[in-house]
Amino acid sequence: MRLQDAQPKQGSKRRRRRIGRGISAGQGASGGFGMRGQKSRSGRSTRPGFEGGQLPLYRRLPKLKHFPIVNQKRYTILNVGALETLAAGTEVTLESLLEAGILTAEKGPLKILGDGELTQSLTVKAAAFTQSAREKIEAAGGSAEVI
């Protein structure tokens, strides 16, 4: 068998349907489209995704719950209470916390949360602070700097 001998299977190729070419063409009068209505008109009936005027699925979905946040920012989080073990007057950064063993892994920029108590005066440099964390650090006599 040669490539030029390859032919489609008998009966697999059918001729194109010619719509609206008279009664003798087999699809006469309305041409298989019924009498009237949106689907009988020429051109495409409706665009893809059209649901008859109802709010389509592709516009409904982000309103529902449990959809992931696009480009979500991930932080390495730490509570204020964990900073209590550090000596007073030290400068707290992500690198210094990793060296001290308070944090074990870097999962992104550092964010300080407000759970726990702080009595030491510290200079904390982080990417973000919660309002309660900032208040506790400043109440202890320290400073909270956003980098």
TILUM-395361 format. One record per residue: x, y, z of N, C-alpha, C in turn; residue in three letters; chain. Coordinates in nm, 4 decimals. Last residue first. Layout:
% TILUM-395361
[[X Y Z] [X Y Z] [X Y Z] 'ALA' 'A']
...
This chain:
% TILUM-395361
[[0.9032 4.8057 5.5660] [1.0064 4.8064 5.4612] [0.9478 4.7655 5.3287] 'ILE' 'A']
[[0.7868 4.9854 5.8379] [0.7474 4.9092 5.7188] [0.8570 4.9209 5.6148] 'VAL' 'A']
[[0.8616 4.9596 6.1790] [0.8954 5.0215 6.0492] [0.8549 4.9290 5.9363] 'GLU' 'A']
[[0.7838 5.0296 6.4966] [0.7429 4.9378 6.3898] [0.7646 5.0071 6.2566] 'ALA' 'A']
[[0.9635 5.0480 6.8047] [0.9147 5.1112 6.6818] [0.8855 5.0046 6.5771] 'SER' 'A']
[[0.8965 5.0407 7.1662] [0.9699 5.0096 7.0427] [0.9147 5.0844 6.9241] 'GLY' 'A']
[[0.7461 5.0624 7.3919] [0.8568 5.1557 7.3751] [0.9389 5.1300 7.2502] 'GLY' 'A']
[[0.5211 4.9169 7.4125] [0.6364 4.8639 7.4858] [0.7583 4.9543 7.4709] 'ALA' 'A']
[[0.3610 5.0504 7.2341] [0.3288 5.0624 7.3778] [0.4439 5.0142 7.4647] 'ALA' 'A']
[[0.4647 4.9626 6.9910] [0.4857 5.1018 7.0292] [0.4539 5.1256 7.1774] 'GLU' 'A']
[[0.3756 4.6959 6.9977] [0.5192 4.7235 6.9848] [0.5482 4.8666 7.0316] 'ILE' 'A']
[[0.0977 4.7301 7.0158] [0.1690 4.6606 7.1251] [0.3185 4.6895 7.1192] 'LYS' 'A']
[[0.0369 4.8618 6.7714] [0.0068 4.9264 6.8997] [0.0853 4.8640 7.0143] 'GLU' 'A']
[[0.1139 4.6665 6.5860] [0.1812 4.7962 6.5858] [0.1607 4.8677 6.7208] 'ARG' 'A']
[[-0.0745 4.4690 6.6471] [0.0682 4.4409 6.6628] [0.1467 4.5713 6.6711] 'ALA' 'A']
[[-0.3157 4.5920 6.5784] [-0.2920 4.5557 6.7187] [-0.1445 4.5276 6.7443] 'SER' 'A']
[[-0.2847 4.6177 6.3011] [-0.2983 4.7381 6.3836] [-0.2681 4.7072 6.5300] 'GLN' 'A']
[[-0.0223 4.4174 6.1635] [-0.1628 4.4392 6.1943] [-0.1688 4.5579 6.2886] 'THR' 'A']
[[0.2239 4.5055 5.9200] [0.1857 4.4902 6.0602] [0.0344 4.4961 6.0699] 'PHE' 'A']
[[0.4684 4.4162 5.6722] [0.3329 4.4538 5.7117] [0.3121 4.4268 5.8601] 'ALA' 'A']
[[0.7403 4.3799 5.6445] [0.6658 4.4257 5.5267] [0.5264 4.4735 5.5637] 'ALA' 'A']
[[0.9435 4.5093 5.9175] [0.8675 4.4051 5.8480] [0.7926 4.4668 5.7304] 'ALA' 'A']
[[1.1375 4.5634 6.1869] [1.1290 4.5997 6.0453] [1.0629 4.4852 5.9712] 'LYS' 'A']
[[1.1314 4.6837 6.5118] [1.0832 4.5763 6.4243] [1.0691 4.6300 6.2825] 'VAL' 'A']
[[1.3080 4.7313 6.7814] [1.2910 4.7979 6.6519] [1.2556 4.6888 6.5511] 'THR' 'A']
[[1.1706 4.6999 7.1163] [1.2349 4.6443 6.9958] [1.2117 4.7356 6.8757] 'LEU' 'A']
[[1.1519 4.6568 7.4479] [1.1561 4.7663 7.3512] [1.2372 4.7191 7.2307] 'SER' 'A']
[[0.9383 4.4014 7.5859] [1.0709 4.4480 7.5417] [1.0560 4.5627 7.4429] 'GLN' 'A']
[[0.6862 4.3086 7.6240] [0.7354 4.4044 7.7234] [0.8691 4.4638 7.6825] 'THR' 'A']
[[0.3979 4.1874 7.4719] [0.5369 4.2284 7.4493] [0.5743 4.3330 7.5534] 'LEU' 'A']
[[0.1726 3.9097 7.4268] [0.2136 4.0327 7.4946] [0.3608 4.0594 7.4690] 'GLU' 'A']
[[-0.0542 3.7836 7.1650] [0.0489 3.7746 7.2686] [0.0829 3.9108 7.3266] 'GLY' 'A']
[[-0.1066 3.8756 6.8295] [-0.1403 3.7832 6.9381] [-0.0247 3.7755 7.0374] 'ASP' 'A']
[[-0.0799 4.0428 6.5946] [-0.0915 4.1004 6.7286] [-0.1244 4.0071 6.8418] 'GLY' 'A']
[[0.1796 3.9785 6.3471] [0.0416 3.9733 6.3945] [0.0375 4.0094 6.5423] 'LEU' 'A']
[[0.3859 4.0901 6.0908] [0.3740 4.0735 6.2352] [0.2267 4.0827 6.2747] 'ILE' 'A']
[[0.5310 3.9454 5.8120] [0.4141 4.0174 5.8618] [0.4000 3.9859 6.0102] 'LYS' 'A']
[[0.7895 3.9368 5.5697] [0.7496 3.9205 5.7096] [0.6281 4.0066 5.7427] 'LEU' 'A']
[[0.7555 3.7805 5.2435] [0.7877 3.8926 5.3309] [0.7278 3.8750 5.4705] 'PRO' 'A']
[[0.7948 3.4181 5.2416] [0.7610 3.5457 5.1790] [0.7997 3.6582 5.2726] 'GLY' 'A']
[[0.8701 3.2122 5.3939] [0.7626 3.1849 5.2985] [0.7196 3.3100 5.2240] 'LYS' 'A']
[[1.1435 3.0758 5.5370] [1.0981 3.2018 5.4784] [0.9949 3.1696 5.3712] 'GLU' 'A']
[[1.1490 2.8883 5.8429] [1.1472 2.8959 5.6964] [1.0955 3.0317 5.6519] 'ALA' 'A']
[[1.1620 2.9216 6.1161] [1.2370 2.8111 6.0570] [1.2446 2.8186 5.9056] 'THR' 'A']
[[1.2001 3.1769 6.3619] [1.1387 3.1302 6.2370] [1.2255 3.0195 6.1790] 'LEU' 'A']
[[1.3755 3.1624 6.5744] [1.2326 3.1865 6.6019] [1.1497 3.1475 6.4809] 'ILE' 'A']
[[1.6419 3.1450 6.5253] [1.5677 3.0198 6.5338] [1.4216 3.0374 6.5690] 'GLY' 'A']
[[1.8067 3.3575 6.4742] [1.7755 3.3309 6.6150] [1.6984 3.2006 6.6339] 'ALA' 'A']
[[1.8018 3.3564 6.1942] [1.9276 3.3258 6.2645] [1.9018 3.2888 6.4100] 'GLU' 'A']
[[1.5380 3.4358 6.1507] [1.5823 3.3046 6.1017] [1.7102 3.2616 6.1729] 'LEU' 'A']
[[1.5467 3.6906 6.2616] [1.4573 3.5907 6.3208] [1.4940 3.4499 6.2761] 'LEU' 'A']
[[1.7195 3.8213 6.0880] [1.7605 3.8039 6.2285] [1.6733 3.6994 6.2990] 'SER' 'A']
[[1.5679 3.8185 5.8505] [1.6960 3.7466 5.8567] [1.7386 3.7205 6.0012] 'GLU' 'A']
[[1.3513 3.9826 5.9165] [1.3266 3.8429 5.8786] [1.4539 3.7605 5.8924] 'LEU' 'A']
[[1.4442 4.1735 6.2101] [1.4145 4.1592 6.0669] [1.3881 4.0125 6.0388] 'THR' 'A']
[[1.4800 4.3789 6.4812] [1.4148 4.2554 6.4370] [1.3847 4.2645 6.2876] 'VAL' 'A']
[[1.7310 4.4884 6.6852] [1.6622 4.5173 6.5593] [1.6090 4.3858 6.5038] 'GLU' 'A']
[[1.7041 4.5246 7.0436] [1.7526 4.4580 6.9220] [1.6683 4.4981 6.8018] 'THR' 'A']
[[1.6059 4.6290 7.2824] [1.6869 4.7157 7.1971] [1.7380 4.6505 7.0698] 'GLY' 'A']
[[1.6154 4.3328 7.4816] [1.5642 4.4676 7.4589] [1.6605 4.5470 7.3707] 'ALA' 'A']
[[1.6274 4.0064 7.3260] [1.6803 4.1068 7.4191] [1.6277 4.2447 7.3818] 'ALA' 'A']
[[1.3432 3.7854 7.2730] [1.4590 3.8640 7.2266] [1.4997 3.9680 7.3308] 'LEU' 'A']
[[1.1088 3.6763 7.3671] [1.2344 3.6099 7.4053] [1.3579 3.6896 7.3638] 'THR' 'A']
[[0.9023 3.8193 7.2482] [0.9297 3.8424 7.3908] [1.0648 3.7831 7.4322] 'GLU' 'A']
[[0.8239 3.7489 6.9985] [0.9367 3.8420 7.0072] [0.9788 3.8689 7.1515] 'LEU' 'A']
[[0.5947 3.6029 7.0233] [0.7184 3.5281 6.9954] [0.8422 3.6164 7.0053] 'ALA' 'A']
[[0.3922 3.7940 7.0478] [0.4338 3.7176 7.1664] [0.5631 3.6411 7.1465] 'GLY' 'A']
[[0.3353 3.8758 6.7900] [0.4148 3.9639 6.8752] [0.4692 3.8888 6.9967] 'VAL' 'A']
[[0.3648 3.6115 6.5447] [0.2912 3.6866 6.6462] [0.3868 3.7667 6.7329] 'ASN' 'A']
[[0.4236 3.6025 6.1977] [0.4787 3.5827 6.3318] [0.3998 3.6688 6.4289] 'LEU' 'A']
[[0.4381 3.4788 5.8593] [0.3685 3.5447 5.9697] [0.4305 3.5077 6.1038] 'ILE' 'A']
[[0.5316 3.5540 5.5514] [0.5833 3.4767 5.6637] [0.5262 3.5460 5.7863] 'THR' 'A']
[[0.2682 3.5798 5.3041] [0.3576 3.6365 5.4040] [0.4140 3.5273 5.4938] 'TYR' 'A']
[[0.1662 3.6175 4.9721] [0.1914 3.5243 5.0810] [0.2966 3.5839 5.1734] 'ARG' 'A']
[[-0.0864 3.7643 4.7879] [0.0432 3.7868 4.8484] [0.0590 3.6943 4.9681] 'LYS' 'A']
[[-0.2394 3.6341 4.4965] [-0.2459 3.6516 4.6405] [-0.1053 3.6677 4.6973] 'GLN' 'A']
[[-0.3219 3.6326 4.2236] [-0.1992 3.7015 4.2675] [-0.2022 3.7327 4.4174] 'ASN' 'A']
[[-0.6605 3.5847 4.2993] [-0.5595 3.5923 4.1942] [-0.4440 3.6778 4.2454] 'VAL' 'A']
[[-0.7903 3.3671 4.5324] [-0.7555 3.5058 4.5075] [-0.6426 3.5076 4.4060] 'ILE' 'A']
[[-1.0170 3.1035 4.4363] [-0.8855 3.1503 4.4813] [-0.8629 3.2970 4.4468] 'PRO' 'A']
[[-1.3441 3.0796 4.5669] [-1.2607 3.0958 4.4491] [-1.1264 3.1510 4.4924] 'PHE' 'A']
[[-1.5374 3.0528 4.7700] [-1.4354 2.9485 4.7531] [-1.3608 2.9582 4.6204] 'HIS' 'A']
[[-1.8565 3.1850 4.6524] [-1.7477 3.1679 4.7485] [-1.6489 3.0611 4.7018] 'LYS' 'A']
[[-1.9438 3.3811 4.3599] [-1.9627 3.2703 4.4524] [-1.8414 3.2561 4.5426] 'LEU' 'A']
[[-1.8567 3.5731 4.1863] [-1.9419 3.6156 4.2968] [-1.9551 3.5060 4.4021] 'LYS' 'A']
[[-1.7205 3.4491 3.9778] [-1.6415 3.5094 4.0847] [-1.7242 3.5594 4.2026] 'PRO' 'A']
[[-1.9576 3.3438 3.8179] [-1.8674 3.2633 3.8999] [-1.7881 3.3382 4.0060] 'LEU' 'A']
[[-2.1132 3.5039 3.6485] [-2.1628 3.4703 3.7821] [-2.0543 3.4182 3.8744] 'ARG' 'A']
[[-1.9915 3.5214 3.4033] [-2.0021 3.6458 3.4812] [-2.0500 3.6197 3.6240] 'ARG' 'A']
[[-2.0057 3.2654 3.3081] [-1.8724 3.3261 3.3151] [-1.8749 3.4606 3.3864] 'TYR' 'A']
[[-2.2860 3.2219 3.3082] [-2.2003 3.1531 3.4048] [-2.0656 3.2221 3.4194] 'LEU' 'A']
[[-2.4848 3.5235 3.2552] [-2.4166 3.4002 3.2150] [-2.3170 3.3484 3.3188] 'PRO' 'A']
[[-2.7950 3.6166 3.3616] [-2.6529 3.6470 3.3826] [-2.5724 3.5208 3.3549] 'LEU' 'A']
[[-3.0284 3.5760 3.0910] [-2.9876 3.5449 3.2287] [-2.8390 3.5752 3.2425] 'GLN' 'A']
[[-3.0392 3.6021 2.8177] [-3.0558 3.7225 2.8979] [-3.0268 3.7015 3.0452] 'GLY' 'A']
[[-2.9822 3.3498 2.7145] [-3.1160 3.4053 2.6993] [-3.1415 3.5282 2.7837] 'GLY' 'A']
[[-2.7101 3.3056 2.7569] [-2.8087 3.2235 2.8276] [-2.9462 3.2885 2.8261] 'GLU' 'A']
[[-2.4152 3.2730 2.5672] [-2.5393 3.3492 2.5881] [-2.6435 3.2578 2.6501] 'PHE' 'A']
[[-2.1944 3.1233 2.5023] [-2.2097 3.1624 2.6420] [-2.3362 3.2404 2.6710] 'GLY' 'A']
[[-2.1544 3.2543 2.1764] [-2.1226 3.1482 2.2727] [-2.1330 3.2002 2.4155] 'PRO' 'A']
[[-2.4435 3.4371 2.0538] [-2.2994 3.4232 2.0765] [-2.2725 3.3104 2.1762] 'ARG' 'A']
[[-2.7015 3.2915 1.8485] [-2.6570 3.3690 1.9638] [-2.5081 3.3477 1.9808] 'THR' 'A']
[[-2.7119 3.2204 1.5620] [-2.8298 3.2485 1.6429] [-2.7932 3.3351 1.7634] 'SER' 'A']
[[-2.5369 3.3605 1.2856] [-2.5336 3.2803 1.4081] [-2.6510 3.3197 1.4969] 'ARG' 'A']
[[-2.7313 3.3956 0.9811] [-2.6238 3.4303 1.0727] [-2.6304 3.3433 1.1967] 'GLY' 'A']
[[-3.0902 3.4241 0.9540] [-2.9568 3.3988 0.8979] [-2.8503 3.4487 0.9946] 'SER' 'A']
[[-3.3307 3.2680 1.1775] [-3.2730 3.3808 1.1043] [-3.1334 3.3470 1.0531] 'ARG' 'A']
[[-3.4199 3.0714 1.3402] [-3.4487 3.0553 1.1976] [-3.3831 3.1645 1.1141] 'SER' 'A']
[[-3.3753 3.1287 1.6028] [-3.2898 3.0270 1.5411] [-3.3170 3.0062 1.3933] 'LYS' 'A']
[[-3.5763 3.3172 1.6642] [-3.4353 3.3562 1.6663] [-3.3470 3.2570 1.5908] 'GLN' 'A']
[[-3.8627 3.2744 1.4426] [-3.7912 3.2776 1.5693] [-3.6429 3.3046 1.5523] 'GLY' 'A']
[[-4.0495 3.0441 1.2337] [-4.0024 3.1766 1.2735] [-3.9183 3.1636 1.4003] 'ARG' 'A']
[[-4.0349 2.7638 1.1316] [-4.1112 2.8730 1.0737] [-4.0513 3.0096 1.1080] 'MET' 'A']
[[-3.7431 2.5567 1.0688] [-3.8727 2.5863 1.1276] [-3.9345 2.7096 1.0651] 'GLY' 'A']
[[-3.5168 2.4953 0.9289] [-3.5027 2.5883 1.0408] [-3.6363 2.6234 1.1053] 'PHE' 'A']
[[-3.5304 2.3515 0.6981] [-3.4967 2.2774 0.8196] [-3.4821 2.3658 0.9423] 'GLY' 'A']
[[-3.6095 2.5377 0.5008] [-3.4739 2.4833 0.5016] [-3.4346 2.4124 0.6293] 'GLY' 'A']
[[-3.8569 2.6364 0.4479] [-3.7859 2.6958 0.5616] [-3.6464 2.6360 0.5797] 'SER' 'A']
[[-3.8418 2.5334 0.1324] [-3.9230 2.6261 0.2124] [-3.8407 2.6858 0.3252] 'ALA' 'A']
[[-3.6304 2.2341 0.1376] [-3.7018 2.3452 0.0778] [-3.7739 2.4307 0.1798] 'GLY' 'A']
[[-3.4278 2.0373 0.1250] [-3.4415 2.1259 0.2403] [-3.5138 2.2518 0.1938] 'GLN' 'A']
[[-3.4329 1.9098 -0.1157] [-3.4512 1.8281 0.0049] [-3.4651 1.9112 0.1314] 'GLY' 'A']
[[-3.4287 2.0380 -0.3525] [-3.2988 2.0173 -0.2882] [-3.3102 1.9372 -0.1588] 'ALA' 'A']
[[-3.6872 2.0884 -0.4327] [-3.6217 1.9699 -0.4883] [-3.4873 1.9412 -0.4223] 'SER' 'A']
[[-3.7520 2.3345 -0.3118] [-3.8142 2.2112 -0.2624] [-3.7357 2.0886 -0.3086] 'ILE' 'A']
[[-3.4633 2.5553 -0.2652] [-3.5843 2.5054 -0.3297] [-3.6291 2.3714 -0.2753] 'GLY' 'A']
[[-3.2433 2.6037 -0.1104] [-3.2267 2.6048 -0.2562] [-3.3470 2.5404 -0.3259] 'ARG' 'A']
[[-3.1899 2.6045 0.1736] [-3.2702 2.7078 0.1092] [-3.2516 2.7174 -0.0404] 'GLY' 'A']
[[-2.8630 2.4621 0.2018] [-2.9859 2.5075 0.2666] [-3.0560 2.6123 0.1791] 'ILE' 'A']
[[-2.7024 2.1872 0.1196] [-2.7269 2.3195 0.0621] [-2.8650 2.3653 0.1061] 'ARG' 'A']
[[-2.4633 1.9994 0.2861] [-2.6055 2.0297 0.2785] [-2.6240 2.1703 0.2245] 'ARG' 'A']
[[-2.1982 1.8332 0.1115] [-2.2436 1.9427 0.1953] [-2.3931 1.9681 0.1761] 'ARG' 'A']
[[-2.1752 1.4747 0.0897] [-2.1755 1.6076 0.0315] [-2.2397 1.7087 0.1254] 'ARG' 'A']
[[-1.9597 1.2701 0.2879] [-2.0926 1.3046 0.2395] [-2.0884 1.4447 0.1834] 'ARG' 'A']
[[-1.7539 0.9984 0.3475] [-1.7589 1.1340 0.2926] [-1.8989 1.1602 0.2387] 'LYS' 'A']
[[-1.8008 0.7372 0.4154] [-1.7636 0.8303 0.5222] [-1.7670 0.9748 0.4753] 'SER' 'A']
[[-1.8511 0.5635 0.2078] [-1.9667 0.6170 0.2793] [-1.9315 0.7155 0.3888] 'GLY' 'A']
[[-1.5528 0.3898 0.2411] [-1.6728 0.4042 0.1599] [-1.7897 0.4517 0.2454] 'GLN' 'A']
[[-1.2850 0.5744 0.3869] [-1.3715 0.4573 0.3851] [-1.4990 0.4873 0.3072] 'LYS' 'A']
[[-1.0481 0.7569 0.1819] [-1.1425 0.7455 0.2930] [-1.2340 0.6249 0.2746] 'PRO' 'A']
[[-0.7381 0.6054 0.0772] [-0.8636 0.6722 0.0466] [-0.9574 0.6592 0.1661] 'GLN' 'A']
[[-0.4141 0.5603 -0.0339] [-0.4991 0.5775 0.0840] [-0.6215 0.6598 0.0469] 'ALA' 'A']
[[-0.2463 0.5627 -0.2485] [-0.3568 0.4676 -0.2540] [-0.4549 0.4844 -0.1365] 'ASP' 'A']
[[-0.0435 0.7323 -0.1858] [-0.1407 0.7799 -0.2842] [-0.2597 0.6856 -0.2997] 'GLN' 'A']
[[0.1051 0.5711 -0.0138] [0.0333 0.6859 0.0407] [-0.0733 0.7358 -0.0557] 'LEU' 'A']
[[0.0514 0.2187 -0.0855] [0.1254 0.3442 -0.0941] [0.0388 0.4583 -0.0416] 'ARG' 'A']
[[0.0848 -0.1184 0.0000] [0.0000 0.0000 0.0000] [0.0895 0.1251 0.0000] 'MET' 'A']
